[in-house]
Amino acid sequence: MNMDPHDYWKALRKRWIVIAILGVVGGGVAYAYAESLPDSFTATSEIFVSPTQGQTTSEVLQGSTYTQNLVQSYSQLATTPAVLAPVIAELGLDTTPAKLAKAIKAETPLNTVIIQITVTDSSPELAASIANSVGASLSSAAIGLSPKNSTDVPSISMSIVTPAQPAVNPVGPNRRLLEISGVAAGLAAGVLYAIGIAVFDTRIRSPRDIERLTETPVVGNVERRRRRSPQADGITMRMAPHSLLAEDYRRVRTNLEFADVDNPIRSIVVTSAMPGEGKSTMAINIALAMAERSIRVLLIDADLRRPSIATYAQIEGAAGLTSVLVGSADLKDVIQPWAPNVDILTSGTIPPNPNQLLGSTSMARLLQTVIADYDFVIVDTPPLLPASDALTLTHMTDGALVVSLYNSTTRQRLTDALAALSGVRARTIGIVLNQTKPKARDEYYSSDVTKMVSPTADEKTPDEKPHTEALPKPSESAVAPFAELRPVP
């Protein structure tokens, strides 16, 4: 997913609580760790290295140069077992030369013949004792390794010029730095988490996400129904026509009216990528919104796999579309008036072969008839990806309106659904983003909703769980008439 600075800021703002918590956790862990560390003290002893031979100025100069060349080697000698083993024995330390070497730092200031031995330990007294003992042991080892003259006198001498003293104040650990680092690490982890979720979470969360995927216009943005609201059963335009949520459906209606000014849209298929995205309730509410224009609307339930229009509308659904298609009923006898300017043609009995039935010439003639008789026809169909029924019906109407469920429909599924329509050269009129997060509303504008008595409602998408019991599964006798289908002549 391509993200711009606004998307990054939105991702951080959305998960700022997680970022803050991780920052606090990181700081707490760092604080606990810092407090568990003992104080550390350092002590430094300085050793002066000088030549033992030379009577003339030239000999002294040569000896000084010779000593400077050896000082670096002697400083390296300070952390070898030859020097540290006697120190361990002298002080009775419970350690090894290798471990003790990690606490010792030997260095030589530039252009000097001084070796500085610095020891770090949790005890200031022990640090000073080790520094002085290392200095003495280094002197003995270096003198033993240096060349000797004919009188067995070594060429250099070493002496401690600055004995180590126990430190008063600790040099570490830097607890404040550790705590700040812990907070910074926690915040960084939170930021990475928030951005990672935004990058790899492919669910549709805004019209901007849709606009990045396709050039198909977003014709509406319908907000989520509140848990306790009169429109919670899904039919907002009927139960709460003055609510702000009803205005969302009216905006969809208006956008559909202006989708093609030269050739006004008179029939649409309402579908979605997958089940449970709210296409059926979208179709019902658009039908009611259209009817407000004083135009005659027919709503057809062509979802012959999981029909739900009859359940939402609370009307009889046994006889309907399938009855007409197989010739067992006349169209005018099964169309039911439901609301002012809104008639409904229910699905009828569920057939064993819905795609064959919907793709028949009888279905094409039926749609031609109702499109001629009504001002606007809305066809509710199965989702695009599980079945091809919607693709077939889209060719018989002016185009498809695709419903995408906020925070559920993935970009890939929406892309696949639109590609399916494009693959059969079916027209996609637009996309509606459904069940988006409610925006902050001014109390004045929401008064129409809040004053009504609100029944308890489940927050699941209406397509997944209608407010009444679903239609019963058809019996074998009910399905039997469809065993041999013959289109109506």
N, C-alpha and C positions, 0 to 999 in steps of 0.2 A: 504494500500500500504506500502510495506517495503522500507524504504529510508535509504541510506547510507550517510556519511558526504558530499560526492560530491553532492548528490541531495539537501541536505539542503543548501549548499553554492550556488548552481545553483538557487534555489528558492529565496534566499535572493538577489542575484545579479540581478535576473530578475525583482524584484519589489523594487529595492533600492530607486526609486523615491518616491513610496508610503510610504516607511519607513521614508525617509527624510522629506516628507511633514507632516506625523503624528508627527515626532519629533519636527518640527517647530511649529505645531499647539499646541502640548502639552506644549511647552515652552511658547508660546504666551498666552495661557489660564492661565498658572501658574503665569506669570508675571502680567497679569491683576488682577488676584485674590490677589496676594501679595501686589500690589499697593493699592488695595481697603481696605486692612486691616489697622486699626489705629495702631500707635505705642503704645506699652505697657510698663509701668514703674512699678518697684517694690519698696516697702519701708518696712523696717523691724524694729520692736521694740523688745527689750529684757526685760523680766520680771524675777526678782530674787525672789525665794521662800525660806523662812527661817522659822524655828520654833520660837515661842514666849516664850516658857517655857524651863527651864533647868538651874539649878544653878551649878551643878557639871559637871565634864568632862563626866561621864557616862550618865548623863541625856542629855547633849548636843549631844553626839554621837547617843543616841537612837532617839533624835529628828531629827537629820540629816538623819538617815536611814528612819525614818517615812516620812520625807518630800520627799525623793527620790522616795519612793513608790507611793506617791500621785501625783507627777509631771506629770506622763503620763496621769493620769485621768484628771488633770486640762487642759492639752494641748488639750484633746478631747472636753473639755467643751467650748473651745474658739469658736467653730463653731456651737454652739447650739443656739436656739432662745432666751434662757434665757440671753445670752451674747449679741447677735447681735440686738435684738429688741431695747434695750436702745441706741445702736450705731446709728441705723437708725433714731430714734427719735431725738437724739442729733444733728446729722449732717443734718437732713432733707433730707435723701436719698429717691429717688423714686424707691424703690426695696423692696424685701421681704427677710426675714432671709435665706430662702433656696437658693435664687439666690446669695445673698451676700456671703454665705458660700463657693460657688464655687471659689470665688476670694481670699479666705483666706487660708493660710497654716500655721498650728501650729505644731511645732516639738520641741523635747527636745534633745540636744546633749547628747551622752552617758555619764553616770556617772556624770551628772551635775544636778543642781536644777534650771536651767535657761530654760525658755520657750521663744522660738522665734516666733513672730507673723509676717508673711510676707503677704503683700497685693499687688495684681496686679491690675492696673487700667490704663486707657488711660491718666489720669491726674496724674502727679507726686505729686502735692500738695494734691489731694484728697486721693491718696494711702497712703501718710504719715499720714494724718488726721485720716483715718480709722484705720491704724495700732496702733496709739496712743490711739484712742478711744476704740478699742477692748481690748487693754492692761488694760486700766482703768476699763472697764466694767467687764473683767475677774477677776481682783483683788477683786472687790466688790462682785461678785457672789461666788468666791471661799471662801472668808472670811465668807460670810454668810452661806456657807454650812459646814465649818470646825467645829469640836467639840470645845466647850468652857469650861473653868474651872469654879470653884465656884464663881469667881469674874466676870463672863461673858466676859472673855478675850479669843479670838479665839486662836487655837493652832498654826496657821501659819500666816505669814504676807507676802504680795506680794508688790513689788515696781518696777517701770520701771527704769531700770538701763541704758538703751540705748534708748532714744526716736528716733522714726523714722524721717528721713529727706527726703525731696523731692529729687528724683534721677535726675541726670543731663543727663544721656544717657539712651535711651530705651533698654530694654532687648529682645524685640521681635517686630514684628515677624522676623524670619530668612528668609528674602526674597530670598537670594541667594540659600539657601537650597530648598525652595519651587520651584524656577525656575529650578534648576537642576533636582529636582524630577519630574517636569512636562515634561521636555525634555526626561528623562529616561522612564517615563510612556508612552509617545508618541512613542518612539522608540520600546519599548517592545510590544506595541499594533501593530505596523507595522510588527515586526518580527513574532508575532503570526498570523497575517493576512496572511503574505506571506507563512508561513509554513502550515497554515490551508488550504489555496488554493491548495498548492502542494499535500497535503495529500488527500483532498476530491475531487479534480478535477481529474476525471478518464479518461480524454481524452488522447489519444496517442500523445506524443510530441517528442519522440526520439526512435531510434532502441533499446535503452536500455530498454524502457518500454515494447517493444514487447518481448525481450529476457527474461524478467522476467515472462512473461505470458506463454510462450510456448517454446518447443524445436524446433519448426519449424524455419528453418533459414530465416533470412532477406536477400533477394537476391538483394535488391536495395533500394536506397534512392533518389528519384527524387525531385528536388527542385521546388519551386513555380515559375511560370512564372511571369516575371515582367509586370507591368500594361501596359506599352507601349513597346512592343517587337514584332518582326516579327513572333515569335512562339506563340503569344497570342491566336490564334484560336485553339490551342491544338495539331496541327500536327507539332511538333518541327522538327522531322527528315526530313520533306519535306521543311519547310519554312526556317529553320536555321540549316542545318546539321553540320555546323562547330562551333556551339555554345557550351558552356560548359554544357548547359541543355541537348543537344543531347548526350553528353558523359555519362550522367546519364542513358539514355536508353541503350546505348551500354554496360554499366557495367551490367545492368540487363540481356541483351542478353548473355554476356560472362558467367555470373553466371548460367544462364539456361543451357548453353552448357556444363558446368562442374558439373551440379547438379547430374548427374549419368554417370560416365565415362564408366562403363561396359555396360550399356544399354542406349545409348543416347536418349534424349527426342526428339520426333518428333511431338507431338501434345499436346496442353495444353488448358485448360479452363481458361479464365481470368474472375474473378468475384470479388465481394466485399461483405462486411457484409450488407450494406445498399445502397440505391440509392445515386447518387451524389458524389461518392468518386473517380471518374476519371478512372473507369475500361475500358470504351470504348476508350478513347484517349490513355490509356496505351496499349491496344491491337493494335491500329493502329501504334503507334510509335515503338512497339516491332517488328511488322511485317516489317516495313521499315528498322529497325536495322538489322534484320535477313537477309533481302534481300541484304544488303551490302556485305554479305559473298558469293554472287553469288549463292544462293540457292533459289529454287522456293518456295514461301510462299503463302498459301491460308488463307485469313481472312474470317471467317464465322460469320455473325451477327445472333446469335441464341437467342437474347433477343427479344422474340416475345411479350413482354409486352410494352416496351418502346424502340424500335429500334432507333439507332442513327448513325450507321456506314455510311449509304447512305448519310445522311445529312452532316456529316463531310467530307466524300470523294467527295461530290458534284456529285453523280452519280444517275442514275435512280434506284429506289428501289421497284417499283410496283411488279415485278416478281423476285422471289428469292427462298429462302429455302423452304417456305411453298408451293410454286408452285410445287417444285420437290416432296415433301413429299406426296402431294395429287394426284400426277400423271398428273398434268395439264401442265407440262413443263419438258424437259430433262435437266439434270444437266449441260451438256456442253453448253446449250443455255443460261443459266442464270448466269453462272460465267463470271464476267467482268474483263478484264485486267485494272489495275489502275495505277501502277507504275512499273518500271523495276523490274522484278522477283516477283511482288506482284499482285495476283488476289483477287477479292472480291466476296463473295456470300452474297448478302444482305438478309434481313429477308423475304422480300415479304410482302404480305398482312397479317395484324394482325389477327390471328384466335381467335375463342372464347374459345378454349381449348388448350392452348400452352403446358401444361405439358403432356397431352395425346399424342400430336403430337411429342414432343421431345423424349418421351420415347418409341416410336414405333420402330418396327423392321426395318421400312424404314429408320429411322434416323440412326440406328446402321449400316445398310448396306451403307448408304451414307458416313458416316465417314470412314468406312473401305476402301471405294473406293478412297476418296480424300487423305487419309493418304498414300495409296499405290502410288498415282499419284504425290504427292507433297513431297518436302523435309521436310517441316514444316507446320503444320496446327494450326491456332489459332482460338479458338471459344469464342466469346464474349457472355456471358450469363447474365440473370437477377441476382440481388443480392441474397445472400444465405438465409438471414433471412425472407424476405417477400415471397419468393417462393422457391420451391424445384427443379426447372428446372436445376440449376447448379449441384445439387447432381446427378441427372440422367445422365447428359452429362459427368461428371467427370469420371464415370465408363467406358465410351466409349473412353476416351483419356488416355494419360500418367499421367495426374494429373491436379491439380488446382493451379493457381497462384492467390493469394488473395491480392487485393489492399486495403490498409488502408489509410485513409485521415488524414493527420497531423492536430492536434488540433481540430478534429471533431469526428472521430471514438472513441468510448469509449472502455475501456478495456473489459467491460462486453460483448459488442456487438461483438468484435473481438473474444473473448473466445467462445461465443455462435456459431459464424460462423464456427470456427475451430472444435468445438464439433459436429456440424451438419455433417461436412465432415467425421470426425472420426467415428460418429455413424453409417454411412453407409459403413464404411471401404473404403472410397475414399482417394486417395493419395493427400496430400497437398505438392506441390513442394517447395513453399516458399511464403514469404510475401514481398510486396513492400510498403514502406512508401512513400506516394505521397504528393506533394505540401508542402514540408518542407520549412522552412525559408531559403532564399538565404544567402549563406555565403559571407564573404568579398572576393571580387575577385580582382586579380591584373589587372590593366588596360590593360596590354599587352595581357592577355589571353581572355579578354572580348571584344577585338577590333572588332572581326568578327560580334558581335551582335550590338555593338553601332554604327557601320558605316552604318547599314541598315536603311531604312525608316521604322518607326514603326507605325502601325495603332493603333487607340484607341481600347482597348478591355476591356470587363467586367472581373472582377476578380473572378467571380463565377466559380465553378468547371464545366468543359465542359459538364459533364453528366447532370448537372442541367440546363445549358443554353447554347446550341450550338450557333455557330456564325451565323447560318442562321436559318430560320424559321423551326420549328419542322414539322415532317410529319403530314399531316392532319388526323383527326380521320376518320377511315374507315366508309363508308356508309353501310347501311343494305345489299344492293346488293353485296357489296364487301365481306362481311362476310358470306353471304348465302351459297357459295359453301362448307363451312366447317361444315355445319350442320350435315352431315353424312360423317364421315371420313372413308376412306378405304385405308389401307396401300398399297403401290405399291408392287406388287408381286415380 
